[in-house]
Amino acid sequence: MGLFDFFKKKPAAPKVVVEVLYPQTWENGEAPVEPTVLAAEVLQPTPGEAVEIQVPSHIAAEDVAPVAEVVETVETETETETETETAVTSETNLDEGLTKTRKTWSERWNAFMANFRSVDEDFFEELEETLIGADVGAQTALQLTDELRNEVKLQNAKSKADISRVIIDKLVEHYRSQGVNEDASMHFAPEGPTVILFVGVNGVGKTTTIGKMSARYKAEGKQVVLAAADTFRAGATQQLQAWGERNGIPVVAGAANADPASVVYDGVKTATETNADILFVDTAGRLQNNVNLMQELAKMKRIITRELPNEPQEVLLALDATTGQNALQQARLFKDSTDVTGIVLTKLDGTAKGGIILPIRNELHLPVKWVGLGEQVGDLQPFDADDFAKSLFGSLLIGDDK
């Protein structure tokens, strides 16, 4: 064979091995007699050349689906999932969303009342501990207990049923009284784009909430623009862009680690030039005690105010309801460092700590404007304080099995 004959020789047809995947757990350390194919991926080693595939003899040919069919199935499932996620009409009502919180309240309350013997100081100390355990906060629990001491005496309540009625009525009255001058409505600019700035720590659901809320307002006929000002985490920008593509909403984004204020500036310009109705601004998940990040937030607000003197109309703080008292602490610190206009309480349906709404309202006097009650777009809903009080406290009355 000559020196160059090697390069002229046609290489042998490549072999493809089909690997049979067994379940991870085998009984007695041995593979099953009749293994099941969980997945099979056929790779074409040489473009344009067919390769004969030898399927192991113990696998029937009809058990191996063609690759095209597998791909088609995956694409169909993905499209179905996306359509489900963007369904604005699917809604979970507040009563359903508070199921876990209401159950916890009921269990704590029933356990408390089961030990009822007489109205004495021990009774009120246990009441205070029960309220604290229900995530109403120490300050609110102490205030409520002092008020209830006087109310029980005033109404001369002695029986278990009377005591329960007086306490629950007082809880509802106290909660509603804190919201007399509360403004839980969303504010919009009389002309030009309305800027809604989202703040909060990482992991509370800011980006997802923006995606849901923007889809909701677009469905109402408003023109929306999104600004991805969380430039420190690539995943946040990509997530917001995915929401924008899914809902047909433009997204203004910058390079990785770009100045967030520059993205905000571009977002304001885009919203103004396109006559958009609303500009949502997603910000980095900043730690409440990180001075530099808080200064960046202030810088973004200065940029917005310079371009649109009356903006932002809303600065919404996203809080994760599942974190309980940590959410209260976050709200307290953010309120001290920025002009928070309202709260978006996410994941309320997945927690037993929904009682955190009480101290947020009673101690901080911040309105809860939106609550997240599920995964669907329509499960982000405006918060109604009266409905919340009825859903949470109504089941605690003796004789009510709701």
Secondary structure per residue as TSV (DSSP state, phi and psi in degrees):
chain	resnum	aa	ss	phi	psi
A	1	M	-	360.0	127.5
A	2	G	-	-68.6	170.6
A	3	L	T	-62.1	-36.0
A	4	F	T	-97.3	-4.4
A	5	D	H	-62.7	-27.4
A	6	F	H	-60.7	-39.5
A	7	F	H	-75.4	-21.5
A	8	K	H	-84.0	-18.2
A	9	K	S	-72.4	130.8
A	10	K	-	-73.6	126.8
A	11	P	-	-64.5	151.3
A	12	A	-	-67.4	148.9
A	13	A	-	-60.8	131.5
A	14	P	-	-66.9	152.9
A	15	K	-	-102.3	141.0
A	16	V	-	-114.3	128.7
A	17	V	-	-104.3	126.4
A	18	V	-	-92.1	117.1
A	19	E	-	-94.2	128.6
A	20	V	-	-89.8	121.7
A	21	L	-	-95.3	123.8
A	22	Y	-	-96.4	162.0
A	23	P	-	-57.5	148.7
A	24	Q	S	-64.7	-34.0
A	25	T	-	-98.0	117.5
A	26	W	-	-107.3	140.2
A	27	E	G	-77.3	134.7
A	28	N	G	58.8	19.9
A	29	G	G	73.4	12.4
A	30	E	S	-121.0	150.3
A	31	A	-	-68.4	149.7
A	32	P	-	-64.0	154.6
A	33	V	S	-64.7	-41.8
A	34	E	S	-115.6	86.0
A	35	P	-	-66.3	152.0
A	36	T	-	-107.4	132.8
A	37	V	-	-78.4	115.9
A	38	L	-	-82.9	-38.1
A	39	A	-	-161.0	149.8
A	40	A	-	-142.0	125.6
A	41	E	-	-115.6	120.9
A	42	V	-	-99.6	117.4
A	43	L	-	-101.0	133.5
A	44	Q	-	-92.2	105.0
A	45	P	S	-64.2	-40.3
A	46	T	S	-117.3	114.7
A	47	P	T	-56.2	133.8
A	48	G	T	86.4	-4.7
A	49	E	-	-118.5	127.0
A	50	A	-	-73.1	146.4
A	51	V	-	-125.1	130.5
A	52	E	-	-75.5	130.7
A	53	I	-	-110.5	126.2
A	54	Q	-	-95.8	109.1
A	55	V	-	-82.0	130.7
A	56	P	-	-50.1	145.4
A	57	S	T	-64.1	-26.6
A	58	H	T	-83.5	3.9
A	59	I	S	-113.4	124.8
A	60	A	-	-69.9	144.2
A	61	A	G	-60.8	-35.5
A	62	E	G	-70.8	-12.4
A	63	D	G	-80.2	-12.7
A	64	V	S	-102.4	111.8
A	65	A	-	-79.9	142.1
A	66	P	-	-58.5	149.0
A	67	V	H	-58.9	-40.4
A	68	A	H	-58.1	-39.7
A	69	E	H	-67.7	-38.3
A	70	V	H	-63.0	-46.6
A	71	V	H	-61.8	-43.2
A	72	E	H	-60.7	-40.8
A	73	T	H	-63.9	-43.7
A	74	V	H	-62.4	-44.7
A	75	E	H	-62.8	-39.8
A	76	T	H	-63.0	-43.3
A	77	E	H	-64.2	-39.1
A	78	T	H	-64.7	-43.2
A	79	E	H	-63.9	-40.3
A	80	T	H	-62.7	-40.9
A	81	E	H	-64.1	-42.4
A	82	T	H	-63.4	-42.6
A	83	E	H	-62.1	-36.4
A	84	T	H	-66.8	-40.9
A	85	E	H	-65.0	-30.5
A	86	T	T	-98.3	11.8
A	87	A	-	-76.2	106.5
A	88	V	T	-74.5	-23.4
A	89	T	T	-79.6	-19.3
A	90	S	-	-78.0	117.0
A	91	E	-	-131.8	142.1
A	92	T	-	-101.5	125.6
A	93	N	-	-76.7	166.2
A	94	L	H	-62.2	-37.0
A	95	D	H	-61.9	-40.9
A	96	E	H	-70.6	-40.0
A	97	G	H	-66.0	-24.6
A	98	L	T	-94.8	14.1
A	99	T	H	-55.7	-49.6
A	100	K	H	-66.7	-42.5
A	101	T	H	-64.7	-43.8
A	102	R	H	-64.3	-38.7
A	103	K	H	-63.4	-42.5
A	104	T	H	-64.9	-43.8
A	105	W	H	-59.7	-45.3
A	106	S	H	-62.0	-43.6
A	107	E	H	-63.6	-44.3
A	108	R	H	-64.3	-42.1
A	109	W	H	-67.3	-44.1
A	110	N	H	-64.7	-38.0
A	111	A	H	-65.8	-38.4
A	112	F	H	-65.4	-48.2
A	113	M	H	-71.4	-22.9
A	114	A	H	-66.2	-25.1
A	115	N	T	-92.9	7.0
A	116	F	-	-65.1	127.2
A	117	R	-	-122.5	-51.2
A	118	S	-	-158.0	161.7
A	119	V	S	-86.8	93.8
A	120	D	S	-133.2	-170.9
A	121	E	H	-66.4	-35.2
A	122	D	H	-61.7	-36.4
A	123	F	H	-60.4	-46.7
A	124	F	H	-72.8	-29.9
A	125	E	H	-66.8	-41.2
A	126	E	H	-67.7	-35.2
A	127	L	H	-62.8	-43.3
A	128	E	H	-62.2	-43.0
A	129	E	H	-64.8	-37.4
A	130	T	H	-64.5	-42.1
A	131	L	H	-66.1	-41.5
A	132	I	H	-63.3	-41.8
A	133	G	H	-64.2	-21.2
A	134	A	T	-92.1	15.8
A	135	D	T	67.4	28.3
A	136	V	S	-85.7	-8.2
A	137	G	-	90.7	148.0
A	138	A	H	-63.9	-43.6
A	139	Q	H	-62.8	-46.6
A	140	T	H	-66.8	-40.5
A	141	A	H	-62.2	-42.2
A	142	L	H	-65.0	-42.8
A	143	Q	H	-64.5	-44.4
A	144	L	H	-64.2	-41.2
A	145	T	H	-63.2	-41.6
A	146	D	H	-62.8	-41.2
A	147	E	H	-66.7	-37.0
A	148	L	H	-71.7	-29.1
A	149	R	H	-56.9	-47.7
A	150	N	H	-70.8	-38.4
A	151	E	H	-67.7	-41.2
A	152	V	H	-63.0	-42.0
A	153	K	H	-67.7	-41.0
A	154	L	H	-62.1	-40.0
A	155	Q	T	-92.4	1.1
A	156	N	T	53.0	43.6
A	157	A	-	-80.6	128.8
A	158	K	-	-129.1	-37.0
A	159	S	S	-76.8	162.4
A	160	K	H	-60.9	-42.0
A	161	A	H	-64.7	-42.7
A	162	D	H	-66.5	-42.4
A	163	I	H	-61.6	-45.2
A	164	S	H	-61.4	-44.6
A	165	R	H	-62.8	-44.4
A	166	V	H	-62.9	-44.7
A	167	I	H	-66.9	-45.8
A	168	I	H	-65.3	-41.7
A	169	D	H	-60.2	-37.6
A	170	K	H	-70.8	-37.7
A	171	L	H	-60.3	-46.9
A	172	V	H	-63.9	-44.9
A	173	E	H	-62.6	-43.6
A	174	H	H	-63.3	-43.7
A	175	Y	H	-63.3	-44.4
A	176	R	H	-69.7	-34.5
A	177	S	H	-65.3	-28.7
A	178	Q	T	-71.4	-15.5
A	179	G	T	-108.6	19.0
A	180	V	T	-58.9	-47.3
A	181	N	T	-103.8	18.8
A	182	E	-	-78.4	136.5
A	183	D	-	-109.9	98.9
A	184	A	-	-97.4	6.6
A	185	S	S	-82.4	158.7
A	186	M	-	-87.5	138.7
A	187	H	-	-102.9	138.6
A	188	F	-	-127.8	145.3
A	189	A	-	-66.4	140.5
A	190	P	S	-63.5	-27.9
A	191	E	S	-152.4	154.0
A	192	G	S	77.8	178.4
A	193	P	-	-71.6	142.6
A	194	T	E	-91.4	128.1
A	195	V	E	-100.1	124.5
A	196	I	E	-116.0	111.0
A	197	L	E	-97.4	127.8
A	198	F	E	-104.1	131.9
A	199	V	E	-129.5	165.7
A	200	G	-	145.1	168.1
A	201	V	-	-80.3	168.6
A	202	N	T	-64.9	144.3
A	203	G	T	89.3	0.0
A	204	V	S	-88.2	-12.0
A	205	G	-	102.4	26.9
A	206	K	H	-60.4	-53.2
A	207	T	H	-63.4	-43.1
A	208	T	H	-63.2	-40.1
A	209	T	H	-64.2	-40.8
A	210	I	H	-61.7	-43.1
A	211	G	H	-59.5	-44.1
A	212	K	H	-68.3	-44.5
A	213	M	H	-68.5	-38.3
A	214	S	H	-65.5	-38.2
A	215	A	H	-64.3	-37.9
A	216	R	H	-63.9	-46.9
A	217	Y	H	-70.8	-33.1
A	218	K	H	-65.2	-39.3
A	219	A	H	-62.7	-24.4
A	220	E	T	-84.2	0.3
A	221	G	T	99.0	8.2
A	222	K	-	-89.9	147.9
A	223	Q	-	-91.3	125.9
A	224	V	E	-122.3	145.5
A	225	V	E	-130.2	142.5
A	226	L	E	-113.9	140.8
A	227	A	E	-119.7	119.8
A	228	A	E	-90.2	80.1
A	229	A	-	-88.4	4.7
A	230	D	-	-89.3	80.3
A	231	T	T	-87.6	-4.9
A	232	F	T	-87.1	-13.5
A	233	R	-	-128.7	106.7
A	234	A	H	-57.4	-35.8
A	235	G	H	-60.7	-32.4
A	236	A	H	-67.7	-43.6
A	237	T	H	-64.2	-44.1
A	238	Q	H	-64.1	-38.0
A	239	Q	H	-65.4	-43.2
A	240	L	H	-66.5	-38.8
A	241	Q	H	-63.9	-35.4
A	242	A	H	-65.0	-41.8
A	243	W	H	-62.9	-42.1
A	244	G	H	-62.3	-44.3
A	245	E	H	-64.7	-40.8
A	246	R	H	-63.7	-38.2
A	247	N	H	-100.7	0.6
A	248	G	T	69.2	39.9
A	249	I	-	-119.5	130.4
A	250	P	-	-67.3	143.7
A	251	V	E	-123.7	126.2
A	252	V	E	-94.8	121.9
A	253	A	E	-135.8	158.1
A	254	G	-	-118.3	-177.2
A	255	A	-	-71.0	161.7
A	256	A	T	-59.7	135.8
A	257	N	T	64.4	18.4
A	258	A	-	-70.6	163.8
A	259	D	-	-64.9	118.5
A	260	P	H	-56.6	-33.6
A	261	A	H	-64.5	-31.4
A	262	S	H	-68.4	-35.5
A	263	V	H	-67.8	-39.8
A	264	V	H	-62.6	-43.1
A	265	Y	H	-59.3	-48.2
A	266	D	H	-63.0	-36.1
A	267	G	H	-65.4	-42.8
A	268	V	H	-63.7	-43.5
A	269	K	H	-61.3	-44.9
A	270	T	H	-63.1	-44.2
A	271	A	H	-63.2	-38.6
A	272	T	H	-70.0	-46.1
A	273	E	H	-68.3	-29.1
A	274	T	T	-96.1	5.7
A	275	N	T	56.9	40.6
A	276	A	-	-70.8	151.9
A	277	D	S	-85.1	-37.0
A	278	I	E	-137.4	137.0
A	279	L	E	-118.2	116.2
A	280	F	E	-93.6	132.1
A	281	V	E	-116.4	117.9
A	282	D	E	-92.8	129.9
A	283	T	-	-115.0	166.1
A	284	A	-	-66.8	148.5
A	285	G	-	-74.9	93.9
A	286	R	-	-93.7	143.5
A	287	L	-	-73.9	141.0
A	288	Q	T	-61.5	-29.8
A	289	N	T	-98.3	10.1
A	290	N	-	-89.6	104.0
A	291	V	H	-62.0	-43.2
A	292	N	H	-60.9	-43.3
A	293	L	H	-68.1	-37.4
A	294	M	H	-65.2	-35.6
A	295	Q	H	-66.6	-35.5
A	296	E	H	-63.3	-38.7
A	297	L	H	-62.9	-42.2
A	298	A	H	-63.9	-36.5
A	299	K	H	-64.8	-41.7
A	300	M	H	-61.3	-41.2
A	301	K	H	-65.7	-35.9
A	302	R	H	-65.1	-40.0
A	303	I	H	-62.0	-44.7
A	304	I	H	-62.9	-45.9
A	305	T	H	-66.4	-34.5
A	306	R	H	-65.1	-39.9
A	307	E	H	-83.3	-35.9
A	308	L	S	-131.7	94.0
A	309	P	T	-53.6	-29.3
A	310	N	T	-95.7	11.1
A	311	E	-	-113.6	161.7
A	312	P	-	-78.8	146.0
A	313	Q	S	-71.8	-35.0
A	314	E	E	-132.5	135.7
A	315	V	E	-120.4	101.4
A	316	L	E	-98.7	127.4
A	317	L	E	-96.4	118.4
A	318	A	E	-87.3	128.1
A	319	L	E	-126.6	142.3
A	320	D	E	-89.9	114.4
A	321	A	G	-62.6	-25.2
A	322	T	G	-71.2	-12.5
A	323	T	G	-89.0	-4.0
A	324	G	T	57.2	-122.2
A	325	Q	H	-64.6	-24.7
A	326	N	H	-62.1	-36.1
A	327	A	H	-64.0	-39.0
A	328	L	H	-63.0	-43.0
A	329	Q	H	-64.4	-41.2
A	330	Q	H	-60.7	-45.2
A	331	A	H	-61.3	-40.3
A	332	R	H	-63.6	-45.1
A	333	L	H	-71.9	-39.5
A	334	F	H	-66.9	-35.9
A	335	K	H	-63.7	-36.0
A	336	D	H	-72.3	-23.0
A	337	S	H	-107.8	-14.9
A	338	T	S	-149.1	165.2
A	339	D	-	-86.4	74.9
A	340	V	-	-70.5	129.1
A	341	T	-	-100.9	-16.2
A	342	G	E	-174.0	168.1
A	343	I	E	-113.2	139.9
A	344	V	E	-112.3	111.9
A	345	L	E	-96.3	109.0
A	346	T	E	-93.0	162.4
A	347	K	-	58.4	31.3
A	348	L	G	-66.6	-28.3
A	349	D	G	-74.8	-18.0
A	350	G	G	-103.6	17.4
A	351	T	-	-137.5	157.1
A	352	A	S	-99.7	9.9
A	353	K	-	-107.7	27.7
A	354	G	G	-63.2	-15.6
A	355	G	G	-63.4	-9.7
A	356	I	G	-62.8	-19.1
A	357	I	H	-60.2	-34.1
A	358	L	H	-62.3	-54.5
A	359	P	H	-67.5	-29.4
A	360	I	H	-59.9	-39.2
A	361	R	H	-81.0	-43.5
A	362	N	H	-76.7	-38.1
A	363	E	H	-94.8	-35.0
A	364	L	H	-104.1	-17.6
A	365	H	-	54.1	42.2
A	366	L	-	-105.2	129.1
A	367	P	-	-74.5	134.1
A	368	V	E	-83.1	113.3
A	369	K	E	-96.1	-29.8
A	370	W	E	-139.7	149.7
A	371	V	E	-132.3	142.0
A	372	G	E	-97.0	121.4
A	373	L	-	-117.6	11.8
A	374	G	S	169.9	-172.2
A	375	E	S	-87.9	-22.1
A	376	Q	S	-77.4	157.0
A	377	V	G	-57.0	-41.6
A	378	G	G	-72.3	-7.1
A	379	D	G	-84.7	-2.3
A	380	L	E	-90.3	114.5
A	381	Q	E	-130.2	151.1
A	382	P	E	-61.0	141.9
A	383	F	-	-86.4	134.2
A	384	D	-	-117.5	113.9
A	385	A	H	-64.6	-40.4
A	386	D	H	-65.4	-43.0
A	387	D	H	-63.1	-36.4
A	388	F	H	-63.7	-46.3
A	389	A	H	-61.6	-42.1
A	390	K	H	-66.0	-42.9
A	391	S	H	-68.5	-38.0
A	392	L	H	-82.8	-45.4
A	393	F	H	-93.0	-23.5
A	394	G	G	-58.3	-37.4
A	395	S	G	-75.7	-8.0
A	396	L	G	-85.2	-14.0
A	397	L	S	-70.5	135.5
A	398	I	T	-62.0	132.5
A	399	G	T	96.6	-9.1
A	400	D	-	-103.8	113.5
A	401	D	-	-97.4	17.1
A	402	K	-	-56.9	360.0
